[in-house]
Amino acid sequence: MKTIVFNKIFPSLAIILVSLCEVFQGQLYIVLCFLLVLPYFINQWKSRRFKKKRTYVKPFLLLTLFGGLLNMPLTGYGIGGLLLTISMVGLAVFCVYNPKICLYISLFLLLYTLGFLYKSIFISNIELNTIYESLGFSKNYPGFLIVAYTVFYGLNKYRLYKRLPLLLPFVGVYFTYCLDGRSSFGIMILLSLFCVLKNTGNAKINCLILLLVVSVCLFFSDFLLGYYEMSRLSEGVESSRSSIWSAYFKYMDFPGFLLGCDSAHFPIIKQYAGNPHNSFLNFHHRMGIIGFFTFIYIIFVSIKKYITQRNFIILVLMLFLMVRMFFDSVIVANHDFIFYSFMFLPFFKKNKCILLNEEKNNMNILLKLL
């Protein structure tokens, strides 16, 4: 019973706790999450699971924490980010080894987020940018949540049943359209199409689906062109984000390059509370060049490993998430465990944890549709 509580229940509660940050706000919950994950983390460390050759968990954790410690005197950041990183790595390993639990957790988080947005937008008529205002986030944040929870749900569903989500990605397309998010909207359209094509598994049917999609786009071309011109999509990359990224490199000095920098004092970026609106830049500014190069190196090794193992479906899901991460600072944050799960997963293949492939006939009909 004690093992179940520490290795199953506590990490599951920690995932829900950090994910529902609009409910559980404040540093206290980060500490509580850390305490919930700590027994599981210690058990995995003692079992030498982090030390297994070429899993990269231990070097990533140690080098990232070392970079974060060097960063603290320069930027004045506290220890909260380091505790969060430990928690996220522990939760990522938990997700790798417990896809069935994470399947239902990810489904709950996705449905909760969609329900919360429905209530906020259509019932309470809350202005989009104020939905997560108490957390200091704009309407881009719920767009990221939809993408992240959808690919997380897709990861666990595919590992268990070799099927991808069916209906929920299309619901996500509608909500990202309502949120007027460029990157989230585009990614959800592509993700929905990818899920449909993979689930059919028939080349002829897929050709018909693609032909239907092209026909619909041509038929509604006037509407799509009008939406493109009226929305922020027409801004392209020449938007506030490109200015923020340019300012990050322009005002970063050499010590900041090595140890990470407090971008809250940079012109342009300071009006966004130091948010560089790019997860990779955000990782650098918090963990320095040591943590940044470690992070990038393991991402490339992970991608190479997926290709070697021919796990292209999971790789595509990971790339969808990476594209969304490129346009917002969502690393060294509450949802790191989702990307870390993708990043560490291919290194555990020898432990038969990458694909479990349970019988499709055992899948609940509702789960098939979702």
NORFENCOR-V366941 format. One record per backbone hydrogen bond with DSSP energy under -1.0 kcal/mol. CO is the residue of the C=O (numbers start at 0). NH is the residue of the N-H. Records with the same first field share a line. If there is no record, write none. Layout:
CO=NH ; NH
This chain:
0=4
1=5
2=6
3=7 ; 8
4=9
7=11
8=12
9=13
10=14
11=15
12=16
13=17
14=18
15=19
18=20
19=22 ; 23
22=24
26=30
27=31
28=32
29=33
30=34
31=35
32=36
33=37
36=40
37=41
38=42
39=43
40=44
41=45
42=46
43=48
44=47
49=57
51=54
55=59
56=60
57=61
58=62
59=63
60=64
61=65
62=66
63=67
64=68
65=69
66=70
67=71
70=74
71=75
78=82
79=83
80=84
81=85
82=86
83=87
84=88
85=89
86=90
87=91
88=92
89=93
90=94
91=95
92=96
93=97
97=101
98=102
99=103
100=104
101=105
102=106
103=107
104=108
105=109
106=110
107=111
108=112
109=113
110=114
111=115
112=116
113=117
114=118
115=119
116=120
117=121
118=123
119=125
126=129
127=130
129=132
131=134 ; 136
132=135
137=140
139=143
140=144
141=145
142=146
143=147
144=148
145=149
146=150
147=151
148=152
149=153
150=154
151=155
152=156
153=157
154=158
155=159
156=160
157=161
158=355 ; 356
159=357
166=170
167=171
168=172
169=173
170=174
171=175
172=176
173=177
174=178
175=180
176=179
180=184
181=185
182=186
183=187
184=188
185=189
186=190
187=191
188=192
189=193
190=194
191=195
192=196
193=197
194=198
195=199
196=200
201=205
202=206
203=207
204=208
205=209
206=210
207=211
208=212
209=213
210=214
211=215
212=216
213=217
214=218
215=219
217=220
219=223
220=224
221=225
222=226
223=227
224=228
225=229
226=230
231=234
232=235
234=237
236=238
238=242
239=243
240=244
241=245
242=246
243=247
244=248
245=249
246=250
252=256
253=257
254=258
255=259
257=288
260=262
261=264
262=265
265=269
266=268
268=271 ; 273
269=272
271=274
277=281
278=282
279=283
280=284
281=285
282=286
283=287
286=290
287=291
288=292
289=293
290=294
291=295
292=296
293=297
294=298
295=299
296=300
297=301
298=302
299=303
300=304
301=305
302=306
303=307
304=308
305=310
309=311
310=314
311=315
312=316
313=317
314=318
315=319
316=320
317=321
318=322
319=323
320=324
321=325
323=326
324=278 ; 327
327=329
332=335
334=337
335=339
336=340
337=341
338=342
339=343
340=344
343=346
344=347
347=350 ; 352
348=351
358=361
359=362
363=367
364=368
365=369
368=166
